[in-house]
Amino acid sequence: MSASTNLVLLRGRACLQCRSKRKKCDAAKPVCGPCMKSASRGKICTYRTQATTTKVDTLTARVDKLDAGIRDLRSTLIPVAGSEPSSSSSFFAAAARKSPMTTVPPRVLRPGPLDVPVSLRDPTVTLFKQKHLHSKIRDALVNVFVGQCQSTYFTEWNVDRFWATYKLPPSDPESLHPAMLDAMCLLACLHGPLKWRSYEPLFWARLQRSLYDSLANADRLLDFIRASALGAVYCLVKGRYVEGQNRFSVITHFAVVCGLHQIDTYDLASLKVSPLIRRPRDLVDLGDLIYVWWYIFCCDRIAAMLMKSPATISQDDKTVTTMWPCALSDYANEHVTATVCSGLSTAWSLDPRTMSENYDNVYTFQTKGFAILYYAAALAAHTKEGEGSADDIDTVIRGVSLLSDSMKLYRQRVCPNLDHLRKEEGPGHDEILVLAMTLVYAGLIQLYNMLPNQDTVVYTKRLEVARACACLAAEASGVSPKLLHVIIHLPWNSAYEVLAWEYIQLIRSNDKVGAADVRADLDGLMDSYKIYAQYYYFKPIPLVHEQISRFKIHTNEFTQD
């Protein structure tokens, strides 16, 4: 056999006659070997012309066309991803830019299995790029916020008006600004299923962008104020106290510029508000403005107490004249018009003319509670025992005691038995009342601490208040952990301190009966701390553990695991 017969014939090179007869063809030209041996002696040996195409040629052309399409598609997908060069396609793109070789064959740049848009690999990128969230995602999170978070973070507004605004299309100028929705979704991630918490960075990033857009365009700035406050609350919850306080300080100053601190009349025509925000159309809108101001005021004081630093608005600031909040229903039915206007300067006033029946509600109680506790804590930080003006402190104590008595009478009348789902006043009512009473108890303890400790009357009253605070904590936590506000551990600390020192003194004096009674109150308060820690996944802040461990009473029983 000749050497030529050992050659492997390339596919598709045989003559047409050999192909039709399925013979082995040596592709010799002008006549192949098999045809030369045939009877016709090669007269019918023909080959395909250049124009003739085969299936292989068709597939090869299709592959080349797809390669070109992939290169074009990749050039558009990489910018859409808007991400860091983390994929193989971005690696190839960077290599192509750095390499001096510009004639790399197209197939070398063929995408690998990971060369897909970033939005397909990480859905959060798509959610970030969307200015308006998909309704299914947004509705689920907003419902969680309104149902579980609104009372927890004491954000109040007219619910019917809120939902009417919420349902408006995003293009409507009366609709909620995306910043407000992003803030609500961010806090909802803390209270939904565990998997939701992985989306916190996404909504935090969305919130920063939407806040910038709102401020840059002076677009729905009341929503900007609300959303900024909720973002600052998120910082406090996550333990970023410095950032949270700074944000509250900035937004408080901005609210003052907008005139929210001087809403001192129900006459809408003479209301002093900045043109930066839309003037209230009715008393419902006016009530929302009042609630926004006091919300910022209270949160700013929370941040100040956490940081042990001055609040943005001092207690004796005469420029703050915004009225105390009334029940939301009173704005809708216009009952507030019969209310005597009074603001911050009447937090513990002894003048009954500065109060009215409409101010006898949990929202006013809560707001005054924050004002009282911060005032007492700030005063105590600058006044050593027995060095303050006893007359001035006694006047404040009498005013705060009257407020405490009003709260007790209100509770006897409205909710003698606590319920976290009270239908008459709405969910969250009892939780707010428990917090308000606890704040006032803690404020009274701080005020009593500034009087001489040798005064047996003062000593006895302070102990009574501490025990009442511990009793309320045990009652609320025994009903439902939902009655425990997210910052209720702060005022609890004052009661624990008083009870702990009393217990130590009784042990030293060998008063076993008295020590057992106080220990029961301490244990009840300790159980409330534990229930609180189990209900909120972020656990009590380190200040709680520090407060408890220094007395070495429950050190081994309370952990933050």
C-alpha positions as CSV (number, residue, x, y, z in Angstrom):
1,M,0.0,0.0,0.0
2,S,1.4,3.4,-1.0
3,A,2.1,6.1,1.5
4,S,-0.6,8.3,0.1
5,T,-3.3,5.8,1.0
6,N,-2.3,6.1,4.7
7,L,-3.1,9.8,4.8
8,V,-6.2,10.8,6.7
9,L,-8.6,12.6,4.4
10,L,-10.1,15.8,5.8
11,R,-13.8,15.7,6.2
12,G,-15.7,17.2,3.3
13,R,-12.9,16.9,0.7
14,A,-14.1,13.7,-1.2
15,C,-15.5,14.0,-4.7
16,L,-19.2,14.0,-5.2
17,Q,-19.3,10.5,-6.8
18,C,-17.4,8.8,-3.9
19,R,-19.6,10.7,-1.4
20,S,-22.8,9.4,-3.0
21,K,-21.5,5.8,-3.1
22,R,-19.9,6.1,0.3
23,K,-16.5,5.1,-1.0
24,K,-13.2,6.1,0.4
25,C,-11.9,8.8,-1.8
26,D,-8.2,10.0,-2.0
27,A,-9.4,13.4,-3.3
28,A,-6.8,13.3,-6.1
29,K,-7.3,15.8,-8.9
30,P,-8.4,16.0,-11.6
31,V,-9.6,12.4,-11.1
32,C,-9.5,10.5,-7.8
33,G,-8.3,7.0,-7.6
34,P,-11.7,5.2,-7.1
35,C,-13.1,7.1,-10.1
36,M,-10.0,6.3,-12.2
37,K,-10.6,2.6,-11.6
38,S,-14.2,2.7,-12.5
39,A,-15.5,1.9,-16.0
40,S,-16.0,5.6,-16.9
41,R,-12.3,6.1,-16.3
42,G,-12.8,9.4,-14.4
43,K,-15.2,11.1,-16.7
44,I,-17.7,11.7,-14.0
45,C,-15.3,12.6,-11.2
46,T,-16.3,16.1,-10.0
47,Y,-15.8,18.1,-6.9
48,R,-18.0,20.8,-5.3
49,T,-17.5,24.3,-6.4
50,Q,-16.3,27.2,-4.1
51,A,-19.9,28.4,-3.8
52,T,-21.2,25.1,-2.5
53,T,-21.7,25.2,1.4
54,T,-21.7,22.4,3.8
55,K,-23.3,22.0,7.3
56,V,-19.8,22.5,8.8
57,D,-19.4,25.8,7.0
58,T,-22.9,26.9,8.2
59,L,-22.2,26.0,11.8
60,T,-18.8,27.7,11.7
61,A,-20.3,30.9,10.4
62,R,-22.9,30.7,13.1
63,V,-20.3,30.3,15.8
64,D,-18.4,33.4,14.5
65,K,-21.6,35.4,14.5
66,L,-22.4,34.4,18.0
67,D,-18.9,35.3,19.1
68,A,-19.4,38.8,17.7
69,G,-22.8,39.1,19.4
70,I,-21.3,38.0,22.7
71,R,-18.6,40.7,22.5
72,D,-21.2,43.4,21.7
73,L,-23.4,42.2,24.5
74,R,-20.6,42.1,27.0
75,S,-19.6,45.7,26.2
76,T,-23.1,46.8,27.2
77,L,-23.6,44.5,30.2
78,I,-20.4,45.5,32.1
79,P,-21.4,49.2,32.5
80,V,-24.9,48.2,33.5
81,A,-23.5,46.1,36.4
82,G,-22.0,49.2,37.9
83,S,-19.9,47.2,40.2
84,E,-16.3,46.6,41.1
85,P,-14.4,44.4,38.6
86,S,-15.3,41.2,40.3
87,S,-16.3,39.0,37.4
88,S,-14.3,37.3,34.7
89,S,-15.7,39.6,32.1
90,S,-14.4,42.6,34.0
91,F,-11.0,40.9,34.3
92,F,-10.8,40.4,30.6
93,A,-11.8,44.0,30.0
94,A,-9.1,45.2,32.4
95,A,-6.5,42.9,30.7
96,A,-7.5,44.2,27.3
97,R,-7.0,47.7,28.4
98,K,-3.5,47.0,30.0
99,S,-2.2,44.7,27.2
100,P,-0.5,46.3,24.2
101,M,-1.8,43.4,22.1
102,T,-5.0,44.5,20.3
103,T,-5.3,41.6,17.9
104,V,-6.3,39.0,20.4
105,P,-8.5,36.4,18.7
106,P,-12.2,36.9,19.6
107,R,-12.5,33.4,20.9
108,V,-9.9,34.1,23.6
109,L,-12.3,36.7,25.1
110,R,-15.3,34.3,25.1
111,P,-17.2,34.7,28.4
112,G,-17.0,32.0,31.0
113,P,-19.8,30.6,33.1
114,L,-19.7,33.5,35.5
115,D,-19.8,36.2,32.9
116,V,-23.4,37.3,33.5
117,P,-24.7,40.7,34.5
118,V,-24.0,41.4,38.2
119,S,-27.7,42.0,38.7
120,L,-28.3,38.3,37.9
121,R,-25.7,37.1,40.4
122,D,-26.6,39.6,43.2
123,P,-30.3,40.7,43.2
124,T,-29.5,43.4,45.7
125,V,-27.7,45.4,43.0
126,T,-30.9,45.6,41.0
127,L,-32.8,46.6,44.1
128,F,-30.3,49.4,44.7
129,K,-30.4,50.7,41.2
130,Q,-34.2,50.9,41.2
131,K,-35.4,54.3,42.4
132,H,-38.8,52.9,43.3
133,L,-39.0,49.4,44.9
134,H,-41.3,46.7,43.5
135,S,-44.6,46.9,45.2
136,K,-44.4,43.3,46.5
137,I,-41.1,43.9,48.3
138,R,-42.2,47.4,49.5
139,D,-45.6,46.3,50.7
140,A,-44.3,43.4,52.8
141,L,-41.7,45.6,54.6
142,V,-43.9,48.6,55.1
143,N,-46.6,46.4,56.6
144,V,-44.1,45.0,59.1
145,F,-43.0,48.5,60.0
146,V,-46.5,49.8,60.5
147,G,-47.6,46.7,62.4
148,Q,-44.5,46.0,64.6
149,C,-42.1,48.9,64.4
150,Q,-44.3,52.0,64.5
151,S,-45.0,51.7,68.2
152,T,-41.6,50.4,69.0
153,Y,-40.0,53.5,67.6
154,F,-42.9,55.7,68.7
155,T,-43.4,57.1,65.2
156,E,-47.0,58.3,65.1
157,W,-49.1,59.8,62.3
158,N,-52.6,59.7,61.0
159,V,-52.9,56.2,59.7
160,D,-55.7,56.8,57.2
161,R,-53.9,59.8,55.7
162,F,-50.6,57.7,55.6
163,W,-52.2,54.8,53.6
164,A,-53.9,57.2,51.3
165,T,-50.6,58.9,50.5
166,Y,-48.8,55.5,50.3
167,K,-51.2,54.3,47.6
168,L,-50.5,57.3,45.3
169,P,-48.3,56.6,42.3
170,P,-44.6,57.6,42.7
171,S,-45.1,60.3,40.1
172,D,-47.7,62.1,42.2
173,P,-46.0,65.0,44.1
174,E,-48.2,64.2,47.1
175,S,-46.9,60.6,47.4
176,L,-44.3,59.5,50.0
177,H,-40.8,60.3,49.1
178,P,-38.6,57.2,48.4
179,A,-36.4,58.2,51.4
180,M,-39.3,57.6,53.8
181,L,-40.0,54.2,52.3
182,D,-36.4,53.2,52.4
183,A,-36.1,54.2,56.1
184,M,-39.2,52.1,56.9
185,C,-37.9,49.1,55.0
186,L,-34.5,49.4,56.8
187,L,-36.0,49.2,60.2
188,A,-38.5,46.5,59.2
189,C,-35.5,44.3,58.4
190,L,-34.7,44.3,62.1
191,H,-38.1,42.8,63.0
192,G,-38.8,40.4,60.1
193,P,-37.5,37.0,59.4
194,L,-33.8,36.4,60.1
195,K,-33.0,36.4,56.4
196,W,-34.2,39.9,56.0
197,R,-31.3,41.3,58.1
198,S,-28.9,40.6,55.2
199,Y,-30.7,43.4,53.3
200,E,-29.9,46.0,55.9
201,P,-26.8,47.3,54.0
202,L,-28.9,47.5,50.8
203,F,-31.6,49.7,52.4
204,W,-29.1,51.7,54.3
205,A,-27.3,52.6,51.0
206,R,-30.7,53.3,49.4
207,L,-31.6,55.6,52.2
208,Q,-28.4,57.7,51.9
209,R,-29.0,58.1,48.2
210,S,-32.7,59.0,48.5
211,L,-32.0,61.5,51.4
212,Y,-29.4,63.2,49.2
213,D,-31.9,63.4,46.3
214,S,-34.6,64.8,48.6
215,L,-32.4,67.5,50.0
216,A,-30.7,68.4,46.7
217,N,-34.1,68.9,45.0
218,A,-35.9,70.3,48.1
219,D,-38.4,67.6,47.4
220,R,-40.9,66.7,50.2
221,L,-38.6,67.8,53.0
222,L,-41.0,66.7,55.7
223,D,-40.4,63.1,54.5
224,F,-36.7,64.0,54.5
225,I,-36.9,65.0,58.2
226,R,-38.8,61.8,59.1
227,A,-36.6,59.5,57.1
228,S,-33.4,61.1,58.5
229,A,-34.7,60.6,62.1
230,L,-35.5,56.9,61.4
231,G,-32.0,56.5,59.9
232,A,-30.5,58.0,63.1
233,V,-32.7,55.6,65.2
234,Y,-31.2,52.7,63.2
235,C,-27.7,53.9,64.1
236,L,-28.6,53.9,67.8
237,V,-30.2,50.5,67.6
238,K,-27.0,49.1,65.9
239,G,-24.8,50.7,68.7
240,R,-23.4,53.5,66.5
241,Y,-24.2,56.1,69.1
242,V,-21.9,58.8,68.0
243,E,-23.2,58.7,64.4
244,G,-26.8,58.5,65.7
245,Q,-26.4,61.5,67.9
246,N,-24.7,63.5,65.2
247,R,-27.5,62.8,62.8
248,F,-30.1,63.8,65.3
249,S,-28.3,67.0,66.0
250,V,-28.2,67.9,62.3
251,I,-31.9,67.0,61.7
252,T,-33.0,68.9,64.9
253,H,-31.3,72.0,63.6
254,F,-32.9,71.5,60.2
255,A,-36.3,71.1,61.8
256,V,-35.8,74.3,63.7
257,V,-35.0,76.1,60.4
258,C,-38.3,74.7,59.0
259,G,-40.1,76.2,62.0
260,L,-41.3,72.9,63.5
261,H,-40.3,74.1,67.0
262,Q,-42.8,77.0,67.0
263,I,-46.2,75.4,66.2
264,D,-48.1,77.2,68.9
265,T,-51.5,77.8,67.4
266,Y,-54.3,75.9,65.7
267,D,-55.0,78.9,63.4
268,L,-53.5,77.5,60.2
269,A,-53.4,81.0,58.6
270,S,-51.1,82.4,61.2
271,L,-48.9,79.4,61.6
272,K,-45.1,80.1,61.5
273,V,-43.6,77.4,59.3
274,S,-40.9,77.8,56.7
275,P,-41.8,77.6,53.0
276,L,-39.3,74.8,52.8
277,I,-42.1,72.4,53.9
278,R,-45.7,72.4,52.7
279,R,-48.1,74.3,54.9
280,P,-50.6,72.0,56.6
281,R,-53.9,71.9,54.8
282,D,-55.9,70.9,57.9
283,L,-55.6,70.0,61.5
284,V,-54.6,66.4,60.6
285,D,-51.6,67.7,58.8
286,L,-50.9,70.1,61.7
287,G,-51.0,67.1,64.1
288,D,-48.4,65.3,62.0
289,L,-46.1,68.3,62.1
290,I,-46.4,68.4,65.9
291,Y,-45.7,64.7,66.2
292,V,-42.6,65.0,63.9
293,W,-41.1,67.7,66.1
294,W,-41.6,65.9,69.4
295,Y,-40.3,62.7,67.9
296,I,-37.1,64.4,66.9
297,F,-36.9,66.1,70.3
298,C,-37.3,62.8,72.2
299,C,-34.9,60.8,70.1
300,D,-32.3,63.5,70.4
301,R,-32.6,63.2,74.2
302,I,-32.2,59.4,74.0
303,A,-29.0,59.8,72.0
304,A,-27.7,62.4,74.5
305,M,-28.4,60.1,77.5
306,L,-26.7,57.2,75.7
307,M,-23.6,59.4,75.0
308,K,-23.9,61.3,78.4
309,S,-23.6,64.5,76.5
310,P,-25.8,67.6,76.1
311,A,-28.9,67.4,73.9
312,T,-29.3,69.7,70.9
313,I,-32.2,71.6,72.4
314,S,-31.7,72.6,76.0
315,Q,-34.5,72.2,78.5
316,D,-34.7,76.0,79.2
317,D,-34.8,76.9,75.5
318,K,-37.5,79.6,75.4
319,T,-37.9,79.4,71.6
320,V,-39.5,76.0,71.7
321,T,-43.2,76.7,71.8
322,T,-44.7,73.8,69.9
323,M,-47.8,72.4,71.6
324,W,-47.8,69.0,73.3
325,P,-49.2,66.3,71.1
326,C,-52.8,65.4,71.5
327,A,-54.5,62.1,70.6
328,L,-54.5,61.6,66.8
329,S,-58.2,61.3,66.7
330,D,-58.6,64.8,68.3
331,Y,-56.9,66.4,65.3
332,A,-59.3,64.6,62.9
333,N,-62.5,65.6,64.8
334,E,-61.1,69.1,65.6
335,H,-61.4,68.6,69.4
336,V,-57.9,70.1,69.8
337,T,-59.2,73.6,69.1
338,A,-60.5,73.7,72.7
339,T,-57.0,72.9,74.1
340,V,-55.0,75.5,75.8
341,C,-51.7,75.8,74.0
342,S,-48.7,74.9,76.1
343,G,-45.2,73.6,75.3
344,L,-41.8,72.6,76.7
345,S,-41.8,75.1,79.5
346,T,-44.8,73.4,81.1
347,A,-43.3,69.9,81.3
348,W,-43.8,69.8,85.1
349,S,-45.9,72.9,85.6
350,L,-48.0,73.2,88.8
351,D,-50.4,75.5,87.0
352,P,-53.6,73.5,86.0
353,R,-54.4,76.1,83.4
354,T,-51.5,74.9,81.3
355,M,-53.1,71.5,81.1
356,S,-56.4,70.2,79.6
357,E,-58.3,67.0,79.1
358,N,-56.9,66.6,75.6
359,Y,-53.3,66.6,76.9
360,D,-54.2,63.7,79.2
361,N,-53.0,61.1,76.7
362,V,-50.2,58.7,76.4
363,Y,-48.4,60.7,73.7
364,T,-48.1,63.8,75.9
365,F,-47.1,61.6,78.9
366,Q,-44.4,60.0,76.8
367,T,-43.0,63.3,75.5
368,K,-43.0,64.8,78.9
369,G,-41.4,61.7,80.3
370,F,-38.4,62.1,78.0
371,A,-38.1,65.8,78.8
372,I,-38.2,65.0,82.6
373,L,-35.7,62.2,82.5
374,Y,-33.2,64.1,80.4
375,Y,-33.5,67.2,82.6
376,A,-33.1,65.2,85.8
377,A,-30.1,63.3,84.4
378,A,-28.4,66.4,83.1
379,L,-29.0,68.2,86.4
380,A,-27.7,65.3,88.4
381,A,-24.5,65.2,86.3
382,H,-23.7,68.8,87.2
383,T,-24.9,68.8,90.8
384,K,-23.3,66.9,93.7
385,E,-25.5,65.5,96.4
386,G,-26.8,68.3,98.6
387,E,-25.3,71.1,96.6
388,G,-28.3,72.0,94.5
389,S,-31.0,74.4,95.4
390,A,-33.4,72.3,97.5
391,D,-36.3,74.6,96.8
392,D,-35.9,74.5,93.0
393,I,-35.5,70.8,93.0
394,D,-38.5,70.3,95.3
395,T,-40.6,72.5,93.0
396,V,-39.7,70.2,90.1
397,I,-40.3,67.1,92.1
398,R,-43.8,68.3,93.0
399,G,-44.6,69.0,89.4
400,V,-43.3,65.7,88.2
401,S,-45.2,63.9,91.0
402,L,-48.4,65.5,89.9
403,L,-47.7,64.2,86.4
404,S,-47.0,60.7,87.8
405,D,-50.3,60.8,89.7
406,S,-52.1,61.9,86.5
407,M,-50.6,58.9,84.7
408,K,-51.8,56.5,87.4
409,L,-55.3,57.9,87.3
410,Y,-55.3,57.6,83.6
411,R,-54.3,54.0,83.7
412,Q,-56.9,53.2,86.3
413,R,-59.5,54.7,84.1
414,V,-58.4,53.4,80.7
415,C,-56.3,50.2,81.1
416,P,-56.1,48.8,84.6
417,N,-55.0,45.5,83.0
418,L,-52.2,45.8,80.4
419,D,-52.8,44.5,76.9
420,H,-50.5,44.9,73.9
421,L,-53.4,44.6,71.5
422,R,-55.8,47.1,73.1
423,K,-58.6,47.7,70.6
424,E,-60.1,50.8,71.9
425,E,-57.0,53.0,71.9
426,G,-55.1,51.0,69.3
427,P,-52.0,48.7,69.3
428,G,-49.1,50.2,71.1
429,H,-51.2,52.3,73.5
430,D,-50.2,50.3,76.6
431,E,-46.6,50.0,75.5
432,I,-46.4,53.8,75.3
433,L,-48.0,54.3,78.7
434,V,-45.7,51.8,80.3
435,L,-42.7,53.6,78.9
436,A,-44.0,57.0,79.9
437,M,-44.6,55.9,83.5
438,T,-41.2,54.3,83.6
439,L,-39.5,57.5,82.3
440,V,-41.2,59.6,85.0
441,Y,-40.2,57.1,87.7
442,A,-36.6,57.3,86.6
443,G,-36.8,61.1,86.5
444,L,-38.1,61.2,90.0
445,I,-35.3,58.9,91.2
446,Q,-32.7,61.2,89.6
447,L,-34.3,64.2,91.2
448,Y,-34.4,62.6,94.7
449,N,-30.7,61.7,94.2
450,M,-29.8,65.4,94.3
451,L,-31.4,65.9,97.7
452,P,-29.5,65.1,101.0
453,N,-29.5,61.3,101.5
454,Q,-29.9,61.7,105.2
455,D,-33.5,63.0,104.7
456,T,-35.5,59.9,105.6
457,V,-38.6,61.2,103.8
458,V,-36.6,61.6,100.6
459,Y,-34.9,58.2,101.1
460,T,-38.3,56.5,101.6
461,K,-39.9,58.2,98.6
462,R,-37.0,57.3,96.3
463,L,-37.2,53.6,97.4
464,E,-41.0,53.6,96.8
465,V,-40.6,55.0,93.3
466,A,-37.9,52.4,92.5
467,R,-40.1,49.5,93.7
468,A,-43.0,50.9,91.7
469,C,-40.8,51.0,88.6
470,A,-39.7,47.4,89.2
471,C,-43.2,46.3,89.8
472,L,-44.4,47.9,86.5
473,A,-41.5,46.2,84.6
474,A,-42.4,42.8,86.0
475,E,-46.1,43.3,85.2
476,A,-45.5,44.5,81.6
477,S,-42.9,41.8,80.8
478,G,-45.2,39.1,82.3
479,V,-48.1,40.2,79.9
480,S,-46.0,40.4,76.7
481,P,-42.5,41.4,75.7
482,K,-44.2,43.6,73.1
483,L,-45.0,46.0,76.0
484,L,-41.3,46.6,76.5
485,H,-40.1,49.6,74.5
486,V,-36.8,49.3,72.7
487,I,-35.1,51.8,75.1
488,I,-37.0,51.0,78.3
489,H,-33.8,49.5,79.8
490,L,-32.4,53.1,80.2
491,P,-34.9,54.2,82.9
492,W,-34.9,50.7,84.4
493,N,-31.2,51.2,85.3
494,S,-32.1,54.0,87.8
495,A,-34.5,51.7,89.6
496,Y,-32.1,48.8,89.7
497,E,-29.4,51.1,91.2
498,V,-31.6,52.2,94.1
499,L,-32.8,48.7,94.8
500,A,-29.3,47.2,94.6
501,W,-27.9,49.7,97.1
502,E,-30.9,49.1,99.4
503,Y,-30.4,45.4,99.2
504,I,-26.6,45.7,100.1
505,Q,-27.4,48.0,103.0
506,L,-30.0,45.5,104.4
507,I,-27.6,42.6,104.1
508,R,-25.0,44.6,106.0
509,S,-27.4,45.4,108.7
510,N,-28.5,41.7,108.9
511,D,-32.1,42.6,108.0
512,K,-33.0,39.4,106.3
513,V,-36.7,40.0,106.0
514,G,-36.3,43.5,104.4
515,A,-33.5,42.2,102.2
516,A,-35.7,39.3,100.9
517,D,-38.4,41.8,99.9
518,V,-36.0,44.0,98.0
519,R,-34.3,41.0,96.5
520,A,-37.7,39.9,95.1
521,D,-38.1,43.3,93.4
522,L,-34.5,43.0,92.0
523,D,-35.2,39.5,90.7
524,G,-38.4,40.6,89.1
525,L,-36.6,43.5,87.4
526,M,-33.8,41.1,86.4
527,D,-36.3,38.8,84.8
528,S,-37.6,41.8,82.8
529,Y,-34.1,42.5,81.5
530,K,-33.9,38.8,80.4
531,I,-37.2,38.9,78.6
532,Y,-36.2,42.2,76.9
533,A,-32.9,40.6,75.8
534,Q,-34.7,37.6,74.3
535,Y,-37.3,39.8,72.5
536,Y,-34.8,42.2,70.8
537,Y,-32.2,40.3,68.8
538,F,-29.7,43.1,69.1
539,K,-29.6,42.5,73.0
540,P,-29.3,45.2,75.7
541,I,-26.5,47.6,75.1
542,P,-23.3,47.3,77.1
543,L,-24.5,50.0,79.5
544,V,-27.1,47.6,80.9
545,H,-24.5,44.9,81.6
546,E,-22.2,47.5,83.1
547,Q,-25.0,48.8,85.3
548,I,-25.9,45.4,86.6
549,S,-22.5,43.7,86.9
550,R,-21.0,46.5,89.2
551,F,-23.3,45.5,92.0
552,K,-22.3,41.8,91.7
553,I,-25.9,40.6,92.5
554,H,-26.9,39.2,89.1
555,T,-23.5,39.0,87.4
556,N,-23.7,35.3,86.8
557,E,-27.3,35.2,85.8
558,F,-27.4,37.9,83.1
559,T,-25.5,37.4,79.9
560,Q,-25.7,38.8,76.4
561,D,-25.3,35.6,74.5
